[in-house]
Amino acid sequence: MDDLNLPEKMHKDVPTMSIPPLDGTNYGSWKGAMRILFMRLNMLPIIDSEEPPDPNALWYKCDRWVFSEIYFNCGKKEKESLSDTMSAREA
């Protein structure tokens, strides 16, 4: 978890892949595209592991950023199942 870094610019300012929103019919391809995005941003540890035993402020900030990427790449119906209190991994 020591290698987590937030992109210098957050969310829409980061050049990202064009990911079709999750719509209930495209989970496999959507999940693959999101994993590639998080791999490129060096954030796979946030979605591939449980909360670390000693989470720090950077871990929480990265988790919230990853959660927002997941949220903004979902369709309306899928967004309804997400809660801002869940972790990125749960989302």
N, CA, C and O atoms as a CHARMM CRD file, in Angstrom:
* protein
*
  364
    1    1 MET  N      0.80400  -1.20200   0.00000 PROA 1      0.00000
    2    1 MET  CA     0.00000   0.00000   0.00000 PROA 1      0.00000
    3    1 MET  C      0.84500   1.26300   0.00000 PROA 1      0.00000
    4    1 MET  O      0.31800   2.36700  -0.13800 PROA 1      0.00000
    5    2 ASP  N      2.13900   1.10600   0.15200 PROA 2      0.00000
    6    2 ASP  CA     3.00100   2.27300   0.20000 PROA 2      0.00000
    7    2 ASP  C      3.17000   2.94800  -1.15500 PROA 2      0.00000
    8    2 ASP  O      3.66000   4.07400  -1.23100 PROA 2      0.00000
    9    3 ASP  N      2.76600   2.26400  -2.22400 PROA 3      0.00000
   10    3 ASP  CA     2.99900   2.81700  -3.55100 PROA 3      0.00000
   11    3 ASP  C      1.76900   3.51100  -4.12600 PROA 3      0.00000
   12    3 ASP  O      1.71200   3.75000  -5.33200 PROA 3      0.00000
   13    4 LEU  N      0.78700   3.84100  -3.29100 PROA 4      0.00000
   14    4 LEU  CA    -0.40700   4.52900  -3.76600 PROA 4      0.00000
   15    4 LEU  C     -0.08600   5.97800  -4.06700 PROA 4      0.00000
   16    4 LEU  O      0.62300   6.64500  -3.31300 PROA 4      0.00000
   17    5 ASN  N     -0.61400   6.44900  -5.17200 PROA 5      0.00000
   18    5 ASN  CA    -0.45700   7.85100  -5.55500 PROA 5      0.00000
   19    5 ASN  C     -1.73300   8.30900  -6.22200 PROA 5      0.00000
   20    5 ASN  O     -2.28200   7.61100  -7.07400 PROA 5      0.00000
   21    6 LEU  N     -2.20200   9.46500  -5.84100 PROA 6      0.00000
   22    6 LEU  CA    -3.33100  10.04300  -6.55300 PROA 6      0.00000
   23    6 LEU  C     -2.81100  10.73900  -7.79000 PROA 6      0.00000
   24    6 LEU  O     -1.73600  11.33800  -7.75500 PROA 6      0.00000
   25    7 PRO  N     -3.55300  10.67400  -8.88400 PROA 7      0.00000
   26    7 PRO  CA    -3.15000  11.45300 -10.05500 PROA 7      0.00000
   27    7 PRO  C     -3.06900  12.92500  -9.66300 PROA 7      0.00000
   28    7 PRO  O     -3.79500  13.38700  -8.78300 PROA 7      0.00000
   29    8 GLU  N     -2.18100  13.65000 -10.32500 PROA 8      0.00000
   30    8 GLU  CA    -2.01600  15.06300  -9.98900 PROA 8      0.00000
   31    8 GLU  C     -3.30900  15.84200 -10.16900 PROA 8      0.00000
   32    8 GLU  O     -3.61100  16.74300  -9.38600 PROA 8      0.00000
   33    9 LYS  N     -4.06200  15.50000 -11.18600 PROA 9      0.00000
   34    9 LYS  CA    -5.37000  16.11400 -11.38200 PROA 9      0.00000
   35    9 LYS  C     -6.41200  15.03800 -11.15100 PROA 9      0.00000
   36    9 LYS  O     -6.23900  13.89100 -11.56400 PROA 9      0.00000
   37   10 MET  N     -7.48200  15.41300 -10.49700 PROA 10     0.00000
   38   10 MET  CA    -8.47500  14.42200 -10.12300 PROA 10     0.00000
   39   10 MET  C     -9.56200  14.25900 -11.18200 PROA 10     0.00000
   40   10 MET  O     -9.87600  15.19300 -11.92000 PROA 10     0.00000
   41   11 HSD  N    -10.10800  13.09900 -11.23900 PROA 11     0.00000
   42   11 HSD  CA   -11.25100  12.63900 -12.02300 PROA 11     0.00000
   43   11 HSD  C    -11.28000  13.09200 -13.47000 PROA 11     0.00000
   44   11 HSD  O    -10.49100  12.59400 -14.27300 PROA 11     0.00000
   45   12 LYS  N    -12.13000  13.98600 -13.82400 PROA 12     0.00000
   46   12 LYS  CA   -12.36300  14.29600 -15.23900 PROA 12     0.00000
   47   12 LYS  C    -11.15200  14.91700 -15.92400 PROA 12     0.00000
   48   12 LYS  O    -11.06300  14.89500 -17.15100 PROA 12     0.00000
   49   13 ASP  N    -10.22000  15.46900 -15.15300 PROA 13     0.00000
   50   13 ASP  CA    -9.04100  16.07000 -15.75500 PROA 13     0.00000
   51   13 ASP  C     -7.98300  15.03600 -16.11800 PROA 13     0.00000
   52   13 ASP  O     -7.05700  15.33700 -16.87100 PROA 13     0.00000
   53   14 VAL  N     -8.11300  13.81400 -15.58600 PROA 14     0.00000
   54   14 VAL  CA    -7.14300  12.76300 -15.87100 PROA 14     0.00000
   55   14 VAL  C     -7.51200  12.12900 -17.20100 PROA 14     0.00000
   56   14 VAL  O     -8.64400  11.67300 -17.36400 PROA 14     0.00000
   57   15 PRO  N     -6.58900  12.08800 -18.16000 PROA 15     0.00000
   58   15 PRO  CA    -6.92800  11.43900 -19.42100 PROA 15     0.00000
   59   15 PRO  C     -7.18700   9.95700 -19.16400 PROA 15     0.00000
   60   15 PRO  O     -6.27800   9.22600 -18.77100 PROA 15     0.00000
   61   16 THR  N     -8.40100   9.52300 -19.38200 PROA 16     0.00000
   62   16 THR  CA    -8.76000   8.14000 -19.11700 PROA 16     0.00000
   63   16 THR  C     -9.29200   7.48700 -20.37800 PROA 16     0.00000
   64   16 THR  O     -9.52000   8.13700 -21.39800 PROA 16     0.00000
   65   17 MET  N     -9.47700   6.20200 -20.27300 PROA 17     0.00000
   66   17 MET  CA   -10.03900   5.44000 -21.38100 PROA 17     0.00000
   67   17 MET  C    -11.51600   5.79100 -21.50400 PROA 17     0.00000
   68   17 MET  O    -12.12800   6.28200 -20.55600 PROA 17     0.00000
   69   18 SER  N    -12.06800   5.54300 -22.65100 PROA 18     0.00000
   70   18 SER  CA   -13.49500   5.71100 -22.82900 PROA 18     0.00000
   71   18 SER  C    -14.16300   4.42200 -22.37100 PROA 18     0.00000
   72   18 SER  O    -14.08100   3.39600 -23.04600 PROA 18     0.00000
   73   19 ILE  N    -14.82000   4.48100 -21.22800 PROA 19     0.00000
   74   19 ILE  CA   -15.45900   3.30000 -20.64600 PROA 19     0.00000
   75   19 ILE  C    -16.96600   3.48200 -20.72100 PROA 19     0.00000
   76   19 ILE  O    -17.50700   4.41000 -20.12100 PROA 19     0.00000
   77   20 PRO  N    -17.64900   2.60900 -21.45000 PROA 20     0.00000
   78   20 PRO  CA   -19.10900   2.71100 -21.46700 PROA 20     0.00000
   79   20 PRO  C    -19.64500   2.49900 -20.05200 PROA 20     0.00000
   80   20 PRO  O    -19.13700   1.63700 -19.33400 PROA 20     0.00000
   81   21 PRO  N    -20.65100   3.25500 -19.63400 PROA 21     0.00000
   82   21 PRO  CA   -21.18600   3.09000 -18.28400 PROA 21     0.00000
   83   21 PRO  C    -21.70600   1.67100 -18.05600 PROA 21     0.00000
   84   21 PRO  O    -22.23800   1.04200 -18.97100 PROA 21     0.00000
   85   22 LEU  N    -21.54800   1.18000 -16.84200 PROA 22     0.00000
   86   22 LEU  CA   -22.11300  -0.10300 -16.44700 PROA 22     0.00000
   87   22 LEU  C    -23.62600  -0.00300 -16.55500 PROA 22     0.00000
   88   22 LEU  O    -24.23500   0.90200 -15.98300 PROA 22     0.00000
   89   23 ASP  N    -24.23600  -0.93300 -17.28800 PROA 23     0.00000
   90   23 ASP  CA   -25.68100  -0.82900 -17.50600 PROA 23     0.00000
   91   23 ASP  C    -26.44000  -2.12300 -17.21500 PROA 23     0.00000
   92   23 ASP  O    -27.60500  -2.25300 -17.59200 PROA 23     0.00000
   93   24 GLY  N    -25.80600  -3.06000 -16.56200 PROA 24     0.00000
   94   24 GLY  CA   -26.48800  -4.31100 -16.23500 PROA 24     0.00000
   95   24 GLY  C    -26.29900  -5.39200 -17.27800 PROA 24     0.00000
   96   24 GLY  O    -26.62500  -6.55400 -17.03100 PROA 24     0.00000
   97   25 THR  N    -25.77200  -5.02700 -18.45200 PROA 25     0.00000
   98   25 THR  CA   -25.56300  -6.02800 -19.51400 PROA 25     0.00000
   99   25 THR  C    -24.09300  -6.18500 -19.88000 PROA 25     0.00000
  100   25 THR  O    -23.73800  -7.08700 -20.63800 PROA 25     0.00000
  101   26 ASN  N    -23.23400  -5.31700 -19.34900 PROA 26     0.00000
  102   26 ASN  CA   -21.84400  -5.28100 -19.80200 PROA 26     0.00000
  103   26 ASN  C    -20.83300  -5.40600 -18.66600 PROA 26     0.00000
  104   26 ASN  O    -19.72700  -4.87400 -18.75800 PROA 26     0.00000
  105   27 TYR  N    -21.20600  -6.10400 -17.59800 PROA 27     0.00000
  106   27 TYR  CA   -20.35000  -6.14400 -16.41600 PROA 27     0.00000
  107   27 TYR  C    -18.94900  -6.66200 -16.72200 PROA 27     0.00000
  108   27 TYR  O    -17.97500  -6.06300 -16.26600 PROA 27     0.00000
  109   28 GLY  N    -18.81200  -7.74800 -17.47400 PROA 28     0.00000
  110   28 GLY  CA   -17.50200  -8.32000 -17.75400 PROA 28     0.00000
  111   28 GLY  C    -16.54900  -7.34700 -18.42500 PROA 28     0.00000
  112   28 GLY  O    -15.41600  -7.17300 -17.97700 PROA 28     0.00000
  113   29 SER  N    -17.00400  -6.70900 -19.49900 PROA 29     0.00000
  114   29 SER  CA   -16.13100  -5.77100 -20.20700 PROA 29     0.00000
  115   29 SER  C    -15.90900  -4.49900 -19.38800 PROA 29     0.00000
  116   29 SER  O    -14.81500  -3.93500 -19.40800 PROA 29     0.00000
  117   30 TRP  N    -16.94400  -4.04200 -18.66300 PROA 30     0.00000
  118   30 TRP  CA   -16.81900  -2.85600 -17.81800 PROA 30     0.00000
  119   30 TRP  C    -15.79000  -3.10400 -16.71900 PROA 30     0.00000
  120   30 TRP  O    -14.91900  -2.26600 -16.48600 PROA 30     0.00000
  121   31 LYS  N    -15.88500  -4.25500 -16.03900 PROA 31     0.00000
  122   31 LYS  CA   -14.95100  -4.57900 -14.96700 PROA 31     0.00000
  123   31 LYS  C    -13.51600  -4.63800 -15.50400 PROA 31     0.00000
  124   31 LYS  O    -12.59800  -4.11600 -14.87200 PROA 31     0.00000
  125   32 GLY  N    -13.32100  -5.26400 -16.65700 PROA 32     0.00000
  126   32 GLY  CA   -11.98900  -5.33600 -17.25600 PROA 32     0.00000
  127   32 GLY  C    -11.43400  -3.96200 -17.56300 PROA 32     0.00000
  128   32 GLY  O    -10.26400  -3.69000 -17.29100 PROA 32     0.00000
  129   33 ALA  N    -12.25800  -3.09300 -18.12600 PROA 33     0.00000
  130   33 ALA  CA   -11.80300  -1.73800 -18.45700 PROA 33     0.00000
  131   33 ALA  C    -11.47000  -0.94300 -17.19600 PROA 33     0.00000
  132   33 ALA  O    -10.48000  -0.21100 -17.16900 PROA 33     0.00000
  133   34 MET  N    -12.29300  -1.08200 -16.14900 PROA 34     0.00000
  134   34 MET  CA   -12.03000  -0.36500 -14.90300 PROA 34     0.00000
  135   34 MET  C    -10.74400  -0.87100 -14.25600 PROA 34     0.00000
  136   34 MET  O     -9.97100  -0.07200 -13.72700 PROA 34     0.00000
  137   35 ARG  N    -10.50100  -2.17400 -14.28700 PROA 35     0.00000
  138   35 ARG  CA    -9.26200  -2.72500 -13.72100 PROA 35     0.00000
  139   35 ARG  C     -8.04400  -2.17300 -14.46700 PROA 35     0.00000
  140   35 ARG  O     -7.03000  -1.84300 -13.85100 PROA 35     0.00000
  141   36 ILE  N     -8.14900  -2.07500 -15.78900 PROA 36     0.00000
  142   36 ILE  CA    -7.03400  -1.52000 -16.56500 PROA 36     0.00000
  143   36 ILE  C     -6.81200  -0.05700 -16.18100 PROA 36     0.00000
  144   36 ILE  O     -5.66800   0.37500 -16.03900 PROA 36     0.00000
  145   37 LEU  N     -7.88300   0.70100 -16.01200 PROA 37     0.00000
  146   37 LEU  CA    -7.75400   2.09700 -15.58300 PROA 37     0.00000
  147   37 LEU  C     -7.04600   2.17100 -14.23800 PROA 37     0.00000
  148   37 LEU  O     -6.11200   2.95700 -14.07800 PROA 37     0.00000
  149   38 PHE  N     -7.47700   1.36100 -13.26000 PROA 38     0.00000
  150   38 PHE  CA    -6.86900   1.40900 -11.93400 PROA 38     0.00000
  151   38 PHE  C     -5.43800   0.87800 -11.94300 PROA 38     0.00000
  152   38 PHE  O     -4.60400   1.32600 -11.15700 PROA 38     0.00000
  153   39 MET  N     -5.15100  -0.07500 -12.83000 PROA 39     0.00000
  154   39 MET  CA    -3.78600  -0.57200 -12.96200 PROA 39     0.00000
  155   39 MET  C     -2.89400   0.55000 -13.48200 PROA 39     0.00000
  156   39 MET  O     -1.78700   0.75700 -12.98400 PROA 39     0.00000
  157   40 ARG  N     -3.39000   1.27600 -14.49600 PROA 40     0.00000
  158   40 ARG  CA    -2.61900   2.37400 -15.07900 PROA 40     0.00000
  159   40 ARG  C     -2.33600   3.46300 -14.05200 PROA 40     0.00000
  160   40 ARG  O     -1.28200   4.09900 -14.08100 PROA 40     0.00000
  161   41 LEU  N     -3.28500   3.67300 -13.14500 PROA 41     0.00000
  162   41 LEU  CA    -3.13200   4.70000 -12.12000 PROA 41     0.00000
  163   41 LEU  C     -2.47700   4.15500 -10.85200 PROA 41     0.00000
  164   41 LEU  O     -2.37400   4.86400  -9.85200 PROA 41     0.00000
  165   42 ASN  N     -2.03200   2.89000 -10.89200 PROA 42     0.00000
  166   42 ASN  CA    -1.36400   2.24400  -9.76100 PROA 42     0.00000
  167   42 ASN  C     -2.26400   2.17900  -8.53300 PROA 42     0.00000
  168   42 ASN  O     -1.79500   2.35700  -7.40900 PROA 42     0.00000
  169   43 MET  N     -3.55500   1.92400  -8.74100 PROA 43     0.00000
  170   43 MET  CA    -4.50100   1.87700  -7.63200 PROA 43     0.00000
  171   43 MET  C     -5.16800   0.51900  -7.46100 PROA 43     0.00000
  172   43 MET  O     -6.15300   0.41500  -6.73100 PROA 43     0.00000
  173   44 LEU  N     -4.66700  -0.51300  -8.10400 PROA 44     0.00000
  174   44 LEU  CA    -5.25600  -1.83900  -7.92000 PROA 44     0.00000
  175   44 LEU  C     -5.25600  -2.28500  -6.46300 PROA 44     0.00000
  176   44 LEU  O     -6.18000  -2.99300  -6.06400 PROA 44     0.00000
  177   45 PRO  N     -4.25700  -1.90600  -5.63400 PROA 45     0.00000
  178   45 PRO  CA    -4.32400  -2.34900  -4.23600 PROA 45     0.00000
  179   45 PRO  C     -5.61200  -1.93000  -3.52900 PROA 45     0.00000
  180   45 PRO  O     -6.06000  -2.61500  -2.61000 PROA 45     0.00000
  181   46 ILE  N     -6.20400  -0.82700  -3.94100 PROA 46     0.00000
  182   46 ILE  CA    -7.43800  -0.35900  -3.29500 PROA 46     0.00000
  183   46 ILE  C     -8.59100  -1.32200  -3.55500 PROA 46     0.00000
  184   46 ILE  O     -9.40000  -1.56600  -2.66100 PROA 46     0.00000
  185   47 ILE  N     -8.67900  -1.87500  -4.76800 PROA 47     0.00000
  186   47 ILE  CA    -9.81000  -2.75600  -5.06200 PROA 47     0.00000
  187   47 ILE  C     -9.46800  -4.23000  -4.92600 PROA 47     0.00000
  188   47 ILE  O    -10.37200  -5.06500  -4.91400 PROA 47     0.00000
  189   48 ASP  N     -8.19400  -4.57400  -4.82500 PROA 48     0.00000
  190   48 ASP  CA    -7.80200  -5.97700  -4.74500 PROA 48     0.00000
  191   48 ASP  C     -7.54300  -6.47600  -3.33500 PROA 48     0.00000
  192   48 ASP  O     -7.30500  -7.66900  -3.15200 PROA 48     0.00000
  193   49 SER  N     -7.58100  -5.62300  -2.34600 PROA 49     0.00000
  194   49 SER  CA    -7.28800  -6.08600  -0.99800 PROA 49     0.00000
  195   49 SER  C     -8.23200  -5.43400   0.00300 PROA 49     0.00000
  196   49 SER  O     -8.87100  -4.41900  -0.27500 PROA 49     0.00000
  197   50 GLU  N     -8.29600  -6.04500   1.16300 PROA 50     0.00000
  198   50 GLU  CA    -9.09500  -5.47200   2.24300 PROA 50     0.00000
  199   50 GLU  C     -8.43700  -4.17300   2.71100 PROA 50     0.00000
  200   50 GLU  O     -7.30400  -3.86100   2.34300 PROA 50     0.00000
  201   51 GLU  N     -9.16800  -3.43900   3.51800 PROA 51     0.00000
  202   51 GLU  CA    -8.58500  -2.23700   4.12700 PROA 51     0.00000
  203   51 GLU  C     -7.33100  -2.65500   4.88700 PROA 51     0.00000
  204   51 GLU  O     -7.35600  -3.64000   5.62500 PROA 51     0.00000
  205   52 PRO  N     -6.24500  -1.92400   4.71800 PROA 52     0.00000
  206   52 PRO  CA    -5.00600  -2.31300   5.40700 PROA 52     0.00000
  207   52 PRO  C     -5.16500  -2.22300   6.92400 PROA 52     0.00000
  208   52 PRO  O     -6.01800  -1.48400   7.41500 PROA 52     0.00000
  209   53 PRO  N     -4.34500  -2.97200   7.66800 PROA 53     0.00000
  210   53 PRO  CA    -4.45700  -2.94400   9.12900 PROA 53     0.00000
  211   53 PRO  C     -4.24900  -1.55600   9.72500 PROA 53     0.00000
  212   53 PRO  O     -4.85300  -1.21600  10.74300 PROA 53     0.00000
  213   54 ASP  N     -3.40700  -0.76700   9.10200 PROA 54     0.00000
  214   54 ASP  CA    -3.14800   0.59300   9.57800 PROA 54     0.00000
  215   54 ASP  C     -3.41700   1.59000   8.45800 PROA 54     0.00000
  216   54 ASP  O     -2.48300   2.19500   7.93000 PROA 54     0.00000
  217   55 PRO  N     -4.70000   1.77000   8.08600 PROA 55     0.00000
  218   55 PRO  CA    -4.97500   2.71100   6.99600 PROA 55     0.00000
  219   55 PRO  C     -4.57000   4.12700   7.38400 PROA 55     0.00000
  220   55 PRO  O     -4.68800   4.53900   8.53900 PROA 55     0.00000
  221   56 ASN  N     -4.09500   4.84800   6.39600 PROA 56     0.00000
  222   56 ASN  CA    -3.70100   6.23400   6.64800 PROA 56     0.00000
  223   56 ASN  C     -4.54900   7.16500   5.78800 PROA 56     0.00000
  224   56 ASN  O     -5.40300   6.71600   5.02200 PROA 56     0.00000
  225   57 ALA  N     -4.30700   8.44400   5.92400 PROA 57     0.00000
  226   57 ALA  CA    -5.09700   9.43200   5.19400 PROA 57     0.00000
  227   57 ALA  C     -4.98600   9.23700   3.68400 PROA 57     0.00000
  228   57 ALA  O     -5.97000   9.41300   2.96600 PROA 57     0.00000
  229   58 LEU  N     -3.79900   8.87400   3.19400 PROA 58     0.00000
  230   58 LEU  CA    -3.62900   8.66700   1.75700 PROA 58     0.00000
  231   58 LEU  C     -4.46300   7.48000   1.28700 PROA 58     0.00000
  232   58 LEU  O     -5.07600   7.54400   0.22200 PROA 58     0.00000
  233   59 TRP  N     -4.49600   6.40400   2.05800 PROA 59     0.00000
  234   59 TRP  CA    -5.29800   5.24100   1.67000 PROA 59     0.00000
  235   59 TRP  C     -6.76800   5.63800   1.53700 PROA 59     0.00000
  236   59 TRP  O     -7.41900   5.28100   0.55500 PROA 59     0.00000
  237   60 TYR  N     -7.29700   6.37400   2.52000 PROA 60     0.00000
  238   60 TYR  CA    -8.69300   6.81000   2.46000 PROA 60     0.00000
  239   60 TYR  C     -8.94300   7.75000   1.28200 PROA 60     0.00000
  240   60 TYR  O     -9.98000   7.65600   0.62400 PROA 60     0.00000
  241   61 LYS  N     -8.01700   8.64000   1.01600 PROA 61     0.00000
  242   61 LYS  CA    -8.17800   9.56800  -0.10600 PROA 61     0.00000
  243   61 LYS  C     -8.18400   8.79300  -1.43100 PROA 61     0.00000
  244   61 LYS  O     -8.99100   9.08400  -2.31400 PROA 61     0.00000
  245   62 CYS  N     -7.29600   7.81800  -1.57000 PROA 62     0.00000
  246   62 CYS  CA    -7.25800   6.99600  -2.77800 PROA 62     0.00000
  247   62 CYS  C     -8.53100   6.16600  -2.90400 PROA 62     0.00000
  248   62 CYS  O     -9.08500   6.03200  -3.99500 PROA 62     0.00000
  249   63 ASP  N     -8.99300   5.60700  -1.78400 PROA 63     0.00000
  250   63 ASP  CA   -10.22300   4.81600  -1.80200 PROA 63     0.00000
  251   63 ASP  C    -11.40400   5.65300  -2.28100 PROA 63     0.00000
  252   63 ASP  O    -12.21100   5.18300  -3.08300 PROA 63     0.00000
  253   64 ARG  N    -11.51100   6.87900  -1.80000 PROA 64     0.00000
  254   64 ARG  CA   -12.60900   7.75700  -2.21900 PROA 64     0.00000
  255   64 ARG  C    -12.48600   8.11900  -3.68900 PROA 64     0.00000
  256   64 ARG  O    -13.49700   8.22500  -4.38300 PROA 64     0.00000
  257   65 TRP  N    -11.27000   8.31100  -4.17700 PROA 65     0.00000
  258   65 TRP  CA   -11.07000   8.63000  -5.58000 PROA 65     0.00000
  259   65 TRP  C    -11.47100   7.44900  -6.46000 PROA 65     0.00000
  260   65 TRP  O    -12.15200   7.62400  -7.47000 PROA 65     0.00000
  261   66 VAL  N    -11.04600   6.24800  -6.07200 PROA 66     0.00000
  262   66 VAL  CA   -11.40900   5.04900  -6.83200 PROA 66     0.00000
  263   66 VAL  C    -12.92300   4.85200  -6.80000 PROA 66     0.00000
  264   66 VAL  O    -13.52300   4.52700  -7.82500 PROA 66     0.00000
  265   67 PHE  N    -13.54900   5.04500  -5.63400 PROA 67     0.00000
  266   67 PHE  CA   -15.00400   4.93500  -5.53700 PROA 67     0.00000
  267   67 PHE  C    -15.68000   5.90600  -6.50000 PROA 67     0.00000
  268   67 PHE  O    -16.63800   5.53800  -7.18000 PROA 67     0.00000
  269   68 SER  N    -15.19100   7.13600  -6.56300 PROA 68     0.00000
  270   68 SER  CA   -15.81200   8.12000  -7.45600 PROA 68     0.00000
  271   68 SER  C    -15.67100   7.71400  -8.91700 PROA 68     0.00000
  272   68 SER  O    -16.58800   7.93800  -9.70700 PROA 68     0.00000
  273   69 GLU  N    -14.53500   7.11900  -9.29200 PROA 69     0.00000
  274   69 GLU  CA   -14.37100   6.63500 -10.66600 PROA 69     0.00000
  275   69 GLU  C    -15.39100   5.54100 -10.96900 PROA 69     0.00000
  276   69 GLU  O    -15.98700   5.52300 -12.04600 PROA 69     0.00000
  277   70 ILE  N    -15.58700   4.64000 -10.02600 PROA 70     0.00000
  278   70 ILE  CA   -16.58400   3.57500 -10.20800 PROA 70     0.00000
  279   70 ILE  C    -17.96800   4.20200 -10.34900 PROA 70     0.00000
  280   70 ILE  O    -18.71600   3.86400 -11.26600 PROA 70     0.00000
  281   71 TYR  N    -18.30400   5.11400  -9.44300 PROA 71     0.00000
  282   71 TYR  CA   -19.61700   5.74700  -9.44900 PROA 71     0.00000
  283   71 TYR  C    -19.89100   6.46700 -10.76600 PROA 71     0.00000
  284   71 TYR  O    -20.95200   6.28100 -11.36300 PROA 71     0.00000
  285   72 PHE  N    -18.94700   7.28500 -11.22400 PROA 72     0.00000
  286   72 PHE  CA   -19.16800   8.07000 -12.43100 PROA 72     0.00000
  287   72 PHE  C    -19.15400   7.22700 -13.70400 PROA 72     0.00000
  288   72 PHE  O    -19.49700   7.72500 -14.77600 PROA 72     0.00000
  289   73 ASN  N    -18.76300   5.96500 -13.59800 PROA 73     0.00000
  290   73 ASN  CA   -18.77400   5.07400 -14.75200 PROA 73     0.00000
  291   73 ASN  C    -19.88600   4.04200 -14.65800 PROA 73     0.00000
  292   73 ASN  O    -19.79700   2.97300 -15.26100 PROA 73     0.00000
  293   74 CYS  N    -20.92900   4.35700 -13.90700 PROA 74     0.00000
  294   74 CYS  CA   -22.10900   3.48900 -13.79000 PROA 74     0.00000
  295   74 CYS  C    -23.32900   4.19600 -14.36300 PROA 74     0.00000
  296   74 CYS  O    -23.40400   5.42500 -14.38900 PROA 74     0.00000
  297   75 GLY  N    -24.27700   3.39600 -14.81800 PROA 75     0.00000
  298   75 GLY  CA   -25.55600   3.93000 -15.25100 PROA 75     0.00000
  299   75 GLY  C    -26.39700   4.32800 -14.04000 PROA 75     0.00000
  300   75 GLY  O    -26.03200   4.03800 -12.90000 PROA 75     0.00000
  301   76 LYS  N    -27.51000   4.98500 -14.28900 PROA 76     0.00000
  302   76 LYS  CA   -28.36500   5.49600 -13.21600 PROA 76     0.00000
  303   76 LYS  C    -28.83100   4.38700 -12.28100 PROA 76     0.00000
  304   76 LYS  O    -28.76300   4.54000 -11.06100 PROA 76     0.00000
  305   77 LYS  N    -29.29100   3.29900 -12.82400 PROA 77     0.00000
  306   77 LYS  CA   -29.80300   2.19300 -12.00400 PROA 77     0.00000
  307   77 LYS  C    -28.70400   1.60900 -11.11900 PROA 77     0.00000
  308   77 LYS  O    -28.93500   1.30700  -9.94800 PROA 77     0.00000
  309   78 GLU  N    -27.51400   1.45200 -11.68500 PROA 78     0.00000
  310   78 GLU  CA   -26.39400   0.88300 -10.93500 PROA 78     0.00000
  311   78 GLU  C    -25.91600   1.83000  -9.83200 PROA 78     0.00000
  312   78 GLU  O    -25.49500   1.38400  -8.76500 PROA 78     0.00000
  313   79 LYS  N    -25.98300   3.13900 -10.09300 PROA 79     0.00000
  314   79 LYS  CA   -25.59300   4.12000  -9.07700 PROA 79     0.00000
  315   79 LYS  C    -26.47600   4.01500  -7.84200 PROA 79     0.00000
  316   79 LYS  O    -26.02100   4.26200  -6.72500 PROA 79     0.00000
  317   80 GLU  N    -27.74200   3.64600  -8.04400 PROA 80     0.00000
  318   80 GLU  CA   -28.66900   3.54200  -6.91800 PROA 80     0.00000
  319   80 GLU  C    -28.25500   2.47100  -5.91900 PROA 80     0.00000
  320   80 GLU  O    -28.64600   2.53200  -4.75300 PROA 80     0.00000
  321   81 SER  N    -27.46800   1.48900  -6.35500 PROA 81     0.00000
  322   81 SER  CA   -27.03800   0.42800  -5.45000 PROA 81     0.00000
  323   81 SER  C    -25.75800   0.78900  -4.69400 PROA 81     0.00000
  324   81 SER  O    -25.31200   0.03300  -3.83100 PROA 81     0.00000
  325   82 LEU  N    -25.17000   1.94100  -5.01500 PROA 82     0.00000
  326   82 LEU  CA   -23.93800   2.36200  -4.35900 PROA 82     0.00000
  327   82 LEU  C    -24.24600   3.34000  -3.22800 PROA 82     0.00000
  328   82 LEU  O    -25.18800   4.12900  -3.30300 PROA 82     0.00000
  329   83 SER  N    -23.44200   3.26700  -2.19900 PROA 83     0.00000
  330   83 SER  CA   -23.58600   4.16900  -1.06000 PROA 83     0.00000
  331   83 SER  C    -22.24600   4.84100  -0.81100 PROA 83     0.00000
  332   83 SER  O    -21.19700   4.20500  -0.90000 PROA 83     0.00000
  333   84 ASP  N    -22.28700   6.11800  -0.50100 PROA 84     0.00000
  334   84 ASP  CA   -21.02600   6.82600  -0.27700 PROA 84     0.00000
  335   84 ASP  C    -20.31000   6.37300   0.99300 PROA 84     0.00000
  336   84 ASP  O    -19.21000   6.84600   1.28200 PROA 84     0.00000
  337   85 THR  N    -20.91900   5.46100   1.75600 PROA 85     0.00000
  338   85 THR  CA   -20.26100   4.93600   2.94700 PROA 85     0.00000
  339   85 THR  C    -19.53400   3.62600   2.65800 PROA 85     0.00000
  340   85 THR  O    -18.82000   3.11900   3.52400 PROA 85     0.00000
  341   86 MET  N    -19.70000   3.06600   1.45700 PROA 86     0.00000
  342   86 MET  CA   -19.00400   1.81500   1.14700 PROA 86     0.00000
  343   86 MET  C    -17.62300   2.10800   0.56100 PROA 86     0.00000
  344   86 MET  O    -17.36300   3.17300   0.00100 PROA 86     0.00000
  345   87 SER  N    -16.76200   1.12000   0.71700 PROA 87     0.00000
  346   87 SER  CA   -15.40600   1.27500   0.17400 PROA 87     0.00000
  347   87 SER  C    -15.43200   1.05800  -1.32900 PROA 87     0.00000
  348   87 SER  O    -16.41000   0.55400  -1.88100 PROA 87     0.00000
  349   88 ALA  N    -14.35900   1.44100  -1.97400 PROA 88     0.00000
  350   88 ALA  CA   -14.23900   1.19700  -3.41300 PROA 88     0.00000
  351   88 ALA  C    -14.29800  -0.29900  -3.70300 PROA 88     0.00000
  352   88 ALA  O    -14.89900  -0.71600  -4.69300 PROA 88     0.00000
  353   89 ARG  N    -13.68400  -1.09900  -2.85500 PROA 89     0.00000
  354   89 ARG  CA   -13.70600  -2.54700  -3.04100 PROA 89     0.00000
  355   89 ARG  C    -15.14200  -3.07900  -2.97700 PROA 89     0.00000
  356   89 ARG  O    -15.52500  -3.92300  -3.78700 PROA 89     0.00000
  357   90 GLU  N    -15.92400  -2.59600  -2.03300 PROA 90     0.00000
  358   90 GLU  CA   -17.31900  -3.02000  -1.93100 PROA 90     0.00000
  359   90 GLU  C    -18.11200  -2.59300  -3.15700 PROA 90     0.00000
  360   90 GLU  O    -18.96700  -3.33400  -3.64400 PROA 90     0.00000
  361   91 ALA  N    -17.82600  -1.40300  -3.64800 PROA 91     0.00000
  362   91 ALA  CA   -18.53800  -0.90700  -4.83400 PROA 91     0.00000
  363   91 ALA  C    -18.21600  -1.77600  -6.02600 PROA 91     0.00000
  364   91 ALA  O    -18.71400  -1.52700  -7.12400 PROA 91     0.00000
